[in-house]
Amino acid sequence: GHWTRETLIANTLIVDGSYKFVARPFPKIFDISEYAINPKLGTLQWGKYPMMTMEKIDGTFCVLYFVNDEPFICTPEGFDNPEAILANEILWQKYMNYPWDREYTYLFELVHPGNKHHIDYAESRDLILLAMVNTETGEDDFAQVMTLGLTNEFIVPQLVPANLTWQEMLEFVSKTGVSEGVVVRFCDGLRVKIHTNEFLIRMEKEMRA
């Protein structure tokens, strides 16, 4: 499809009545295979710049926003769907007193026993912090996310080796125990998905069932 800078962030973007950003997600994440068939996405500068690589979480994408200084969460499906309602319950139970930095949009992945898209996270029931995006500039502060993970203030995705070539990364995600795959984050904030072969096979079987 034809993507623009605006449509890349339109999913879960929240604006107020004056079209001011209230919550701003990171741009759409494409699978690495899509770069091979869609030249409009550009060329990945693999290995040219520092990268961070993390486990890809198979849950429901969530965006934190505020109404009258109170935190709430929505999903790509809206503000009051079952996943958003559960995410808000977890938010209020576990993180209601957290000192949110209002300059940033916090992005999460919701996992819980009833939310088994393709990967089973057993009894895990939490919001996994994926990113903090500056709501005004769109800059992605990944270092702060890792710090919050190290201080156990939030659960964050597991980091995996990043000093690999493109082919080595494909081989790594096929051999590792990482369930769904990985997300590679380039230094400019661009994120790219790489799925394990096992996950793709499982997903295809479930779609045929």
ZAKOL-140976 format. One line per field, with one value per atom (N, C-alpha, C, CB): y, z, x; atom name; residue number from 1. Coordinates in steps of 0.001 Angstrom, whole numbers, padded with zeros to 6 digits. Atoms other than C-alpha are relative to their C-alpha. Last residue first. Glycine has a CB too. Layout:
py Y|...
pz Z|...
px X|...
atomo CA|...
num NUM|...
This chain:
py 000829|-024440|000507|-000051|001019|-022787|-000813|-000923|-000682|-019614|-000986|000923|-000509|-021686|000714|000950|001121|-023651|000468|-000977|000476|-020451|-001159|-000425|-000973|-018966|-000457|001382|000135|-022085|000928|000313|001278|-022072|-000195|-001166|-000163|-018362|-001280|000389|-000832|-018881|000140|001377|000788|-021784|000792|-000450|000907|-019809|-000797|-000946|001317|-017104|-000846|-000701|001117|-013639|-001283|-000204|001239|-010577|-001150|-000092|001306|-007205|-001126|-000223|001007|-003846|-001329|-000108|001360|-000684|-000941|-000072|000947|002716|-001387|-000037|000355|004845|-000947|001218|-001099|006618|-000287|000271|-001169|004319|001180|000418|-000731|001212|001298|000295|-001450|-000945|000667|000454|-000692|-004613|001496|-000439|-001322|-006384|000658|000875|-001164|-010091|001261|-000137|-000581|-013386|001191|000401|-000494|-015041|000493|001117|000615|-017307|000477|000258|-001142|-016496|-000418|001232|000316|-019973|001171|-000479|-000401|-019301|-000438|001498|000977|-021275|000311|-000070|001330|-019533|-001044|-000392|000087|-016122|-001344|001128|-000048|-016593|-000188|001324|001314|-017713|-000032|-000335|000951|-014620|-001390|-000045|-000263|-012453|-000963|001452|000597|-014102|000224|000566|001447|-013251|-000699|-000561|000286|-009555|-001501|000664|-000405|-009417|-000351|-000675|001067|-009711|000588|-001048|-000155|-007326|-001130|000041|-000887|-007152|000125|001374|-000553|-009979|000819|-001118|001099|-010320|000602|-000852|-000355|-007954|-001246|001024|000526|-009217|000428|-001541|001163|-007002|-000406|000297|-000420|-004695|-001231|001043|001112|-005315|000519|-001224|000599|-002043|-001261|001006|-000791|-000389|-000480|001479|000801|-003199|000826|-000835|-000365|-000795|-000701|001515|000380|-002518|000310|000712|001449|-002303|-000457|-000633|000365|001395|-001513|000552|-000366|001905|-000393|001501|001021|-000037|000292|-000085|001227|002234|-001098|-000466|-000169|005311|-001227|001263|000147|004125|000116|001052|001412|003628|-000220|-000792|000078|007304|-001440|000960|001247|007450|-000173|-001221|000690|010914|-001131|000984|001344|011763|-000764|000069|000150|015487|-001363|000237|-001154|016487|-000269|001217|-000258|013230|001150|000299|-001396|012151|000427|000902|-000877|008391|001431|-000467|-001309|005995|000968|000425|-001226|002417|001197|000192|000114|-001226|001245|-000274|-001297|-001411|-000184|000858|000019|-004765|001287|-001256|-000910|-004372|000042|001438|-001256|-007325|000830|-000260|-000968|-010645|001375|-000342|-001401|-013586|000912|000229|-000809|-016864|001464|-000579|000657|-018843|000955|-000492|-000541|-016559|-000497|001522|000156|-018686|000510|-001488|000406|-017442|-000037|000966|001156|-017312|-000564|000376|-000146|-014780|-001213|001307|000892|-016032|000085|-001470|-000666|-013255|-000817|001452|000105|-015056|000572|000670|001384|-015743|-000144|-000708|000592|-012127|-001389|000898|001463|-010045|-000470|-000634|000684|-006345|-001499|000484|001196|-004712|-000707|-000948|001292|-001185|-001123|000039|001037|002277|-001364|000055|001332|005269|-001042|-000246|000981|008643|-001369|000035|001226|011105|-000744|-000912|-000333|014713|-001193|000518|-000408|013783|000468|001099|-001174|011841|000437|-000307|-000033|009496|001293|-000165|-001403|009406|000111|000649|-000201|005908|001455|-000978|-001012|006011|000247|-000407|-001232|004245|001110|-000268|-001156|001675|001345|-000100|000129|-001717|001304|-001001|000855|-001740|000082|-001434|-000600|001259|-000832|000168|-001317|000130|000563|000962|000262|-003486|001312|-000807|000619|-002447|-000253|-001317|-001061|-000101|-000552|000768|-000757|-002945|001125|000567|000768|-005065|000743|-001386|000006|-002371|-000759|-000627|-001310|-001842|000063|001111|-000069|-005576|001337|-000200|000822|-005779|000077|-001428|001419|-002816|-000827|-000313|000737|000626|-001453|000673|-000384|002998|-000900|001403|-001050|001740|000165|-000275|000236|-001239|001055|-001365|-000359|-000003|-000184|-000822|000932|-000179|000444|-001480|000449|002434|-000997|001203|000760|003112|-000324|-001304|001027|005703|-000698|000609|000879|008009|-001035|-000701|001398|010815|-000896|-000309|000458|014366|-001428|000917|-000755|015589|-000530|-000057|-000819|012827|000682|-000865|-000630|011294|000794|000915|-001400|008813|000552|000138|-000758|005459|001437|-000027|-001363|003379|000705|000785|-000938|-000389|001349|-000565|-001296|-003084|000993|000534|-001072|-006459|001330|000009|-000360|-009462|001022|000539|000334|-011365|000260|-001486|000478|-009703|-000200|000999|-000519|-009415|-000642|-000268|000993|-010045|000682|-000845|000473|-007221|-001042|001170|001062|-006004|-000603|-001084|000736|-002697|-001026|000951|000501|-001338|-000615|-001038|000834|000769|-000392|000744|-000796|002058|-000923|001065|-001275|000526|000854|000756|000032|-003049|001305|-001044|001064|-003156|000024|-001365|-000188|000166|-000997|001459|000088|-001030|000126|-001326|001051|000200|000022|000169|-000368|002196|-001211|000992|000013|001446|000399|-001368|-001284|002543|000071|000258|-000929|-000446|001352|000199|-001355|-002800|001016|000259|-000071|-006464|001391|-000965|000617|-006909|000172|-001468|-000888|-004414|-000557|000217|-001031|-006406|000978|000757|000506|-009465|001063|-001219|-000135|-007526|-000463|-000788|001211|-007167|000148|-001258|000943|-003596|-001227|000664|000884|-001629|-001014|-000726|001395|001271|-000809|-000106|000336|004495|-001491|000474|000035|004974|-000396|-000996|001271|005955|000090|-001120|000213|009536|-001320|001180|001191|010456|-000363|-001195|000397|013802|-001227|-000289|001372|015348|-000177|-000392|000101|018660|-001435|000987|000867|018463|000009|000432|-000929|021381|-000732|001003|-000745|019074|001009|000689|-000667|016707|000803|000919|-001464|014173|000598|000512|-000679|010469|001507|-000488|-001405|008352|000668|000719|-000319|004705|001404|-001014|001038|003871|000243|-001396|-000270|007171|-001031|000037|-000139|006926|000147|001210|000945|005553|000078|000259|001267|007381|-001032|-000556|-000139|010775|-001340|000984|-000246|010046|000057|001306|-001327|008575|000143|001101|-000535|004980|001390|-000933|-001270|003657|000621|000959|-001191|000000|001248|000002
pz -000828|010775|-000008|001423|000823|007838|000777|-000580|000962|009785|-000881|-000854|-000706|012706|-000956|001124|-000350|010419|000690|000889|001237|008895|000280|-001015|000374|012349|-001246|-000228|-000930|013503|-000399|001436|000294|010385|000882|000199|001280|010810|-000388|-001106|-000210|014498|-001287|000521|-000743|013765|000227|001338|000931|011065|000702|-000641|000100|013620|-001001|001385|-000658|012845|-000126|-000596|000610|012106|000768|000033|-000584|012738|-000765|000005|001011|011889|000696|-001021|-000494|014025|-001129|001142|000882|012936|000619|-001395|-000519|015921|-000872|000205|000304|014198|000478|-001494|-000829|015980|-000296|-000201|000502|014491|000797|-001518|-000068|016529|-000444|001427|000077|015559|-000013|-001265|000606|016728|000060|000732|-000588|017373|-000720|-000046|000829|016853|000705|-001373|001260|018100|-000954|000271|000456|020870|-001373|000996|000044|021483|-000739|-000689|-000651|022054|000041|001380|-001394|019497|000576|000131|-000922|016346|001468|-000208|000340|013727|001006|-001408|-000430|015347|-000365|-000613|-001458|015118|000435|000540|-000530|011489|001515|-000364|000428|010430|000555|-001530|-000813|012530|-000365|-000176|-001310|010933|000914|000634|000133|007500|001334|-001026|000310|008395|-000071|-001325|001342|010006|-000201|-001081|000982|013760|-001366|000413|000840|016513|-001016|000863|001134|017892|-000947|000499|000673|020415|-001231|-000397|000632|022259|-000776|-000942|001048|024689|-000515|000517|-000174|026606|-001172|000126|000804|026297|000254|-001486|001342|029239|-000811|000033|000775|032535|-001400|-000018|001017|034370|-000530|-001159|-000067|037505|-001024|-000223|-000269|037830|000186|001219|-001357|038018|000403|000106|-000922|035006|001444|-000366|-000119|033074|001017|-001349|-000787|033790|000159|-000655|-001392|032569|000892|000120|-000553|029377|001466|-000826|-000144|028671|000638|-001372|-001219|029334|000252|-000092|-001151|026772|001306|-000047|-000346|024235|001207|-001182|-001049|024134|000500|001175|-000729|020783|001005|-000976|-000329|019271|000986|000580|000559|017897|000293|-001467|001037|018489|-000688|000593|000902|020417|-001170|000772|000668|022050|-000993|001023|-000292|022833|-000802|-000322|001161|022406|000420|-001173|-000448|025288|-001141|001337|000443|024108|000741|-001514|001261|024604|-000316|-001124|000566|028249|-001238|001040|000281|028967|-000730|-000840|001104|030574|-000174|000262|-000252|032774|-001277|000552|000128|033268|000303|000973|000016|032862|-000249|-001082|-000905|033711|000053|001376|-001243|030707|000846|000809|-001066|028080|001377|-000037|-001320|025263|001057|000269|-001029|021824|001356|000037|000516|018815|001037|-001270|001445|019758|-000663|-000447|000607|023303|-001516|000497|001221|025223|-000641|000288|001002|027904|-001349|000489|000340|030045|-001073|001222|-001087|029875|-000428|000378|000036|027785|001205|-000010|-001037|027010|-000228|000003|000554|024954|001167|-000717|-000680|025971|-000900|001303|000845|024604|000635|-001440|-000383|026867|-000827|001532|000150|025180|000319|-001445|000795|026531|-000094|000590|001316|027692|-000940|000129|000914|030520|-001363|000632|000629|032378|-001121|-000548|001453|034442|-000471|-000667|000421|038196|-001505|000785|000681|038932|-000474|-001198|-000685|041461|-000669|001428|-000167|039272|000643|000838|000369|038088|000244|-001444|-000181|039412|-000166|-000965|-001114|039984|000298|-000293|-001262|037831|001208|-000008|-000192|034863|001365|-001096|-000407|035239|000277|-001085|-001321|035163|000528|-000053|-000980|032256|001412|-000338|-000118|030260|001014|-001356|-000848|031005|000190|-000607|-001357|029636|000956|000006|-000591|026599|001432|-000836|-000266|025828|000647|-001303|-001150|026250|000332|-000259|000337|023896|001173|-001299|-000939|025396|-000393|000114|-001391|023935|000978|000181|-000607|020410|001485|-000225|000199|018324|000672|000522|001367|018020|-000295|-000969|000931|021829|-001421|000261|001115|024486|-000825|-000877|001079|027922|-001065|000543|000581|030557|-001115|-000536|001065|032844|-000420|000449|-000389|034768|-001145|000375|-000802|034298|000515|001164|-001265|033027|000985|000633|000024|030401|001357|-000310|-001208|029774|-000294|000614|000237|027252|001277|-001216|-001175|027363|-000405|001082|-000042|024178|001234|-001299|-000843|024000|000041|001422|-000066|021482|000765|-001422|000547|022268|000216|000655|-000818|022771|-000710|001352|000751|020916|000882|-000482|-000884|022290|-000819|001178|000418|019945|000850|-001513|000245|021812|-000447|001263|-001151|021519|-000424|000698|000434|019247|001217|-000797|-001173|019661|-000481|001099|-000051|016723|001371|-001129|-001162|016233|-000011|001308|-001204|012660|001167|-000198|000200|009452|001254|-001165|-000468|010451|-000144|-000712|-000950|008322|000363|-000577|-000176|006724|001034|000433|-001380|005621|000062|000639|-000207|002175|001444|-000964|-000115|001552|000230|001120|-001410|002277|000222|000588|-000585|-001244|001487|-000214|000003|-002544|000610|-001401|000091|-001458|000067|001129|001062|-002095|-000183|000286|001227|-000168|-001161|000231|000593|002524|-001318|000973|000775|003192|-000649|000887|001342|004219|-000876|000084|000833|007174|-001439|000605|-000048|008644|-000969|-000344|001103|008914|000260|-001330|000110|012128|-001122|001360|000290|011854|-000180|-001253|001326|013257|-000151|-001097|000997|017025|-001349|000422|000038|018896|-000898|-000482|001300|019679|000020|-000343|-000130|022425|-001388|000645|-001394|022923|000313|000282|-000395|019688|001497|-000372|-000696|018952|000465|001198|000750|016387|000578|-001461|000782|018075|-000835|000920|000905|019297|-000848|000770|-000646|020756|-001027|001140|000048|018970|000721|-001481|-000652|019551|-000057|001482|-000244|017227|000595|-001316|-001429|017710|000274|000705|-000811|014013|001469|-000439|-000202|012302|000905|-001335|-001449|012819|000304|000559|-000737|009372|001505|-000302|-000155|007862|000764|-001366|-000839|008549|000227|-000629|-001375|007269|000940|000087|-000175|004141|001451|-000389|-001350|003146|-000018|000909|000016|-000183|001385|-001062|000000|000000|000000|001181
px 000880|-007941|-001429|000513|000639|-006179|-001029|001045|000838|-005379|-000764|000839|001173|-004125|-000957|000428|000858|-001817|-001269|000746|000626|-000413|-000944|001068|001023|000212|-000736|000623|001114|002059|-001165|000469|000650|004255|-001230|000986|000695|005017|-000741|000997|001176|005834|-000807|000410|000977|008164|-001283|000587|000665|009949|-001088|001014|-000624|010677|-000773|000053|000678|009361|000815|-001400|-000490|011500|-000644|001590|000326|009855|000690|-001523|000275|011461|-000242|001167|000118|011550|-000398|-001017|000692|012826|000001|000661|001314|013864|-000790|-000785|000925|016779|-001419|-000013|-000303|019258|-000918|001440|-001151|017626|000161|-000153|000157|015254|001287|-000384|-001278|015066|-000280|000814|000143|011931|001369|-001100|-000638|012297|-000443|001522|-001040|010542|000595|-000547|000565|007394|001073|-000988|001238|008683|-000470|-001068|000902|012337|-001266|000674|001253|013804|-000959|000259|000144|016482|-001332|000148|-000579|017183|-000293|001491|000504|015036|000469|000447|001388|015541|-000620|-000809|000128|019307|-001444|000536|-000379|019300|-000191|001466|001018|017374|000295|-000082|001184|019702|-001121|-000467|-000219|022731|-001190|001258|000170|021353|000189|000981|001404|020879|-000240|-000409|000403|024309|-001461|000882|000081|024642|-000329|-001053|-001188|025719|000092|001269|000283|022158|001183|-000394|-001182|022095|-000360|000943|-000735|018736|001166|-000932|-000948|016986|000709|001023|-001349|013956|000878|-000024|-000389|010900|001451|-000201|-000361|010125|000397|001151|-000531|008334|000270|-000987|000862|007935|000671|-000289|001223|009327|-001025|000313|001199|011837|-001263|000219|000419|014805|-001298|-000176|-001064|016374|-000372|001290|-000025|013108|001035|000281|001179|012701|-000108|-001271|-000264|016272|-001165|000270|-000889|015520|000331|001292|000783|012553|000850|-000539|000787|014699|-000872|-000873|-000894|017237|-000770|001113|-000101|014456|000899|000519|-001017|013521|000116|-000342|000208|011674|001137|-000076|-001239|011428|-000269|001029|-000019|007980|001276|-000200|-001020|008532|-000010|001350|-000115|005400|000941|000484|001271|004342|000096|-001074|000284|007890|-001220|001223|-000139|007607|-000333|-000923|000424|008228|000298|000720|-000664|008425|-000558|-000160|-000723|007523|000814|-000965|-000364|006416|000865|000734|-001430|004783|000360|000399|-000284|001358|001510|-000591|-000690|000499|000073|001408|001093|-001224|000591|-001213|-000430|001148|-001198|001086|000811|-000587|000422|000057|000429|000684|-000840|001226|-000834|002248|-000444|-000029|000605|000825|000976|-000382|-000956|001870|-000703|001224|-000722|-000497|000970|000754|000057|-003148|000650|000693|-000983|-003584|-000137|-000186|-000429|-005312|001112|000472|001056|-007301|000355|-001208|000338|-004232|-001070|-000452|000777|-003014|-000458|-001220|000057|-000641|-000795|001434|000780|-001072|000070|-001479|000627|001683|-000698|001063|-000070|002528|-000509|-000807|000584|003252|000250|000588|-000459|003842|-000756|-000206|001070|003369|000587|-000623|-000107|005900|-001323|001054|-000537|006034|-000027|001418|001063|003674|000519|-000811|-000600|006350|-000938|001454|-000143|004200|000656|-001359|-000175|004824|000271|001156|-001274|003363|000120|000138|-000800|000552|001345|000220|000764|-002010|000832|-001238|-000820|000510|-000682|000380|-001447|-000554|000784|000523|-000398|-004316|001498|-000382|000449|-005236|000417|-001514|-000603|-003162|-000352|-000453|-001380|-004253|000726|000745|000056|-007920|001409|-000799|000227|-007180|-000093|-001266|-001245|-005665|-000135|000410|-000918|-008741|001314|000263|000554|-011062|000917|-001408|-000270|-008841|-000509|-000643|-001436|-008889|000375|000795|-000407|-012672|001491|-000364|000083|-013347|000525|000801|000850|-013982|-000203|-001338|-000163|-011380|-000746|-000454|000798|-010862|000257|-001442|001429|-009802|-000866|-000375|000372|-006191|-001491|000802|-000633|-006050|-000344|-000467|000827|-006798|000802|-000472|-000636|-005355|-001040|000655|000851|-006228|000775|-001333|-000497|-004295|-001031|001267|000159|-006084|000468|-001480|-001143|-004776|-000132|000190|000021|-008146|001032|-001394|001214|-008096|-000094|-001296|000510|-004680|-001275|001066|000365|-003317|-000625|-000988|000406|-001522|-000326|001108|-000527|-001464|-000552|-000366|000733|-001918|000715|-000163|-000677|-000932|-000867|000313|000830|-002498|000704|-001411|001149|-000218|-000860|000450|001212|002483|-001217|000028|001058|005626|-001277|-000242|001300|008606|-001089|-000250|001041|011850|-001290|-000250|000769|014328|-001023|-000700|000894|017093|-000682|000765|000437|018886|-001013|-000607|001367|020843|-000250|-000260|000337|023968|-001482|000339|000179|024453|-000334|-001112|-000683|025770|-000045|-000620|-001370|024933|000751|000726|-000330|021803|001477|-000372|-001438|020962|000521|000320|-000454|017521|001521|-000460|-000993|016591|000470|001196|-001403|013426|000888|000186|-000354|009782|001449|-000254|000372|008878|000325|-001476|-001136|010858|-000322|000488|000540|008046|001137|-001030|001006|008843|-000584|-001110|-000490|012116|-000970|000262|-001002|011172|000527|001159|000681|008002|000977|-000967|000294|010029|-000647|-000907|-001185|011478|-000253|001148|-000809|008014|001167|-000852|000124|006753|000864|000395|-001156|006271|-000261|000284|000310|003824|001280|-000877|000544|005225|-000246|000947|-001069|005667|-000599|001133|-000720|002545|001224|-000921|-000652|001474|000766|000958|-000836|-000974|000514|-000794|000200|-002718|000847|-001496|-000272|-001462|-000232|001437|-001274|-003162|000188|000065|-000916|-005948|001421|000039|-000814|-007773|001045|000682|000866|-010531|000728|-001050|001127|-007936|-000795|000491|-000093|-005748|-001209|000074|001116|-005100|000253|-000176|-000305|-002919|-001239|000452|-000070|-003890|000537|000869|000612|-003256|000318|000484|001426|-002466|-000669|-000711|000249|001308|-001486|000761|-000838|002252|-000238|001468|000720|-000723|000822|-000383|001189|000856|-000690|-000975|-000440|004359|-001195|000806|-000556|002761|000444|-001031|-000074|002130|000615|000808|-000711|000942|-000066|-000591|000812|000000|000851|-000921
atomo N|CA|C|CB|N|CA|C|CB|N|CA|C|CB|N|CA|C|CB|N|CA|C|CB|N|CA|C|CB|N|CA|C|CB|N|CA|C|CB|N|CA|C|CB|N|CA|C|CB|N|CA|C|CB|N|CA|C|CB|N|CA|C|CB|N|CA|C|CB|N|CA|C|CB|N|CA|C|CB|N|CA|C|CB|N|CA|C|CB|N|CA|C|CB|N|CA|C|CB|N|CA|C|CB|N|CA|C|CB|N|CA|C|CB|N|CA|C|CB|N|CA|C|CB|N|CA|C|CB|N|CA|C|CB|N|CA|C|CB|N|CA|C|CB|N|CA|C|CB|N|CA|C|CB|N|CA|C|CB|N|CA|C|CB|N|CA|C|CB|N|CA|C|CB|N|CA|C|CB|N|CA|C|CB|N|CA|C|CB|N|CA|C|CB|N|CA|C|CB|N|CA|C|CB|N|CA|C|CB|N|CA|C|CB|N|CA|C|CB|N|CA|C|CB|N|CA|C|CB|N|CA|C|CB|N|CA|C|CB|N|CA|C|CB|N|CA|C|CB|N|CA|C|CB|N|CA|C|CB|N|CA|C|CB|N|CA|C|CB|N|CA|C|CB|N|CA|C|CB|N|CA|C|CB|N|CA|C|CB|N|CA|C|CB|N|CA|C|CB|N|CA|C|CB|N|CA|C|CB|N|CA|C|CB|N|CA|C|CB|N|CA|C|CB|N|CA|C|CB|N|CA|C|CB|N|CA|C|CB|N|CA|C|CB|N|CA|C|CB|N|CA|C|CB|N|CA|C|CB|N|CA|C|CB|N|CA|C|CB|N|CA|C|CB|N|CA|C|CB|N|CA|C|CB|N|CA|C|CB|N|CA|C|CB|N|CA|C|CB|N|CA|C|CB|N|CA|C|CB|N|CA|C|CB|N|CA|C|CB|N|CA|C|CB|N|CA|C|CB|N|CA|C|CB|N|CA|C|CB|N|CA|C|CB|N|CA|C|CB|N|CA|C|CB|N|CA|C|CB|N|CA|C|CB|N|CA|C|CB|N|CA|C|CB|N|CA|C|CB|N|CA|C|CB|N|CA|C|CB|N|CA|C|CB|N|CA|C|CB|N|CA|C|CB|N|CA|C|CB|N|CA|C|CB|N|CA|C|CB|N|CA|C|CB|N|CA|C|CB|N|CA|C|CB|N|CA|C|CB|N|CA|C|CB|N|CA|C|CB|N|CA|C|CB|N|CA|C|CB|N|CA|C|CB|N|CA|C|CB|N|CA|C|CB|N|CA|C|CB|N|CA|C|CB|N|CA|C|CB|N|CA|C|CB|N|CA|C|CB|N|CA|C|CB|N|CA|C|CB|N|CA|C|CB|N|CA|C|CB|N|CA|C|CB|N|CA|C|CB|N|CA|C|CB|N|CA|C|CB|N|CA|C|CB|N|CA|C|CB|N|CA|C|CB|N|CA|C|CB|N|CA|C|CB|N|CA|C|CB|N|CA|C|CB|N|CA|C|CB|N|CA|C|CB|N|CA|C|CB|N|CA|C|CB|N|CA|C|CB|N|CA|C|CB|N|CA|C|CB|N|CA|C|CB|N|CA|C|CB|N|CA|C|CB|N|CA|C|CB|N|CA|C|CB|N|CA|C|CB|N|CA|C|CB|N|CA|C|CB|N|CA|C|CB|N|CA|C|CB|N|CA|C|CB|N|CA|C|CB|N|CA|C|CB|N|CA|C|CB|N|CA|C|CB|N|CA|C|CB|N|CA|C|CB|N|CA|C|CB|N|CA|C|CB|N|CA|C|CB|N|CA|C|CB|N|CA|C|CB|N|CA|C|CB|N|CA|C|CB|N|CA|C|CB|N|CA|C|CB|N|CA|C|CB|N|CA|C|CB|N|CA|C|CB|N|CA|C|CB|N|CA|C|CB|N|CA|C|CB|N|CA|C|CB|N|CA|C|CB|N|CA|C|CB|N|CA|C|CB|N|CA|C|CB|N|CA|C|CB|N|CA|C|CB|N|CA|C|CB|N|CA|C|CB|N|CA|C|CB|N|CA|C|CB|N|CA|C|CB|N|CA|C|CB|N|CA|C|CB|N|CA|C|CB|N|CA|C|CB|N|CA|C|CB|N|CA|C|CB|N|CA|C|CB|N|CA|C|CB|N|CA|C|CB|N|CA|C|CB|N|CA|C|CB|N|CA|C|CB|N|CA|C|CB|N|CA|C|CB|N|CA|C|CB|N|CA|C|CB|N|CA|C|CB|N|CA|C|CB|N|CA|C|CB|N|CA|C|CB|N|CA|C|CB|N|CA|C|CB|N|CA|C|CB
num 209|209|209|209|208|208|208|208|207|207|207|207|206|206|206|206|205|205|205|205|204|204|204|204|203|203|203|203|202|202|202|202|201|201|201|201|200|200|200|200|199|199|199|199|198|198|198|198|197|197|197|197|196|196|196|196|195|195|195|195|194|194|194|194|193|193|193|193|192|192|192|192|191|191|191|191|190|190|190|190|189|189|189|189|188|188|188|188|187|187|187|187|186|186|186|186|185|185|185|185|184|184|184|184|183|183|183|183|182|182|182|182|181|181|181|181|180|180|180|180|179|179|179|179|178|178|178|178|177|177|177|177|176|176|176|176|175|175|175|175|174|174|174|174|173|173|173|173|172|172|172|172|171|171|171|171|170|170|170|170|169|169|169|169|168|168|168|168|167|167|167|167|166|166|166|166|165|165|165|165|164|164|164|164|163|163|163|163|162|162|162|162|161|161|161|161|160|160|160|160|159|159|159|159|158|158|158|158|157|157|157|157|156|156|156|156|155|155|155|155|154|154|154|154|153|153|153|153|152|152|152|152|151|151|151|151|150|150|150|150|149|149|149|149|148|148|148|148|147|147|147|147|146|146|146|146|145|145|145|145|144|144|144|144|143|143|143|143|142|142|142|142|141|141|141|141|140|140|140|140|139|139|139|139|138|138|138|138|137|137|137|137|136|136|136|136|135|135|135|135|134|134|134|134|133|133|133|133|132|132|132|132|131|131|131|131|130|130|130|130|129|129|129|129|128|128|128|128|127|127|127|127|126|126|126|126|125|125|125|125|124|124|124|124|123|123|123|123|122|122|122|122|121|121|121|121|120|120|120|120|119|119|119|119|118|118|118|118|117|117|117|117|116|116|116|116|115|115|115|115|114|114|114|114|113|113|113|113|112|112|112|112|111|111|111|111|110|110|110|110|109|109|109|109|108|108|108|108|107|107|107|107|106|106|106|106|105|105|105|105|104|104|104|104|103|103|103|103|102|102|102|102|101|101|101|101|100|100|100|100|99|99|99|99|98|98|98|98|97|97|97|97|96|96|96|96|95|95|95|95|94|94|94|94|93|93|93|93|92|92|92|92|91|91|91|91|90|90|90|90|89|89|89|89|88|88|88|88|87|87|87|87|86|86|86|86|85|85|85|85|84|84|84|84|83|83|83|83|82|82|82|82|81|81|81|81|80|80|80|80|79|79|79|79|78|78|78|78|77|77|77|77|76|76|76|76|75|75|75|75|74|74|74|74|73|73|73|73|72|72|72|72|71|71|71|71|70|70|70|70|69|69|69|69|68|68|68|68|67|67|67|67|66|66|66|66|65|65|65|65|64|64|64|64|63|63|63|63|62|62|62|62|61|61|61|61|60|60|60|60|59|59|59|59|58|58|58|58|57|57|57|57|56|56|56|56|55|55|55|55|54|54|54|54|53|53|53|53|52|52|52|52|51|51|51|51|50|50|50|50|49|49|49|49|48|48|48|48|47|47|47|47|46|46|46|46|45|45|45|45|44|44|44|44|43|43|43|43|42|42|42|42|41|41|41|41|40|40|40|40|39|39|39|39|38|38|38|38|37|37|37|37|36|36|36|36|35|35|35|35|34|34|34|34|33|33|33|33|32|32|32|32|31|31|31|31|30|30|30|30|29|29|29|29|28|28|28|28|27|27|27|27|26|26|26|26|25|25|25|25|24|24|24|24|23|23|23|23|22|22|22|22|21|21|21|21|20|20|20|20|19|19|19|19|18|18|18|18|17|17|17|17|16|16|16|16|15|15|15|15|14|14|14|14|13|13|13|13|12|12|12|12|11|11|11|11|10|10|10|10|9|9|9|9|8|8|8|8|7|7|7|7|6|6|6|6|5|5|5|5|4|4|4|4|3|3|3|3|2|2|2|2|1|1|1|1
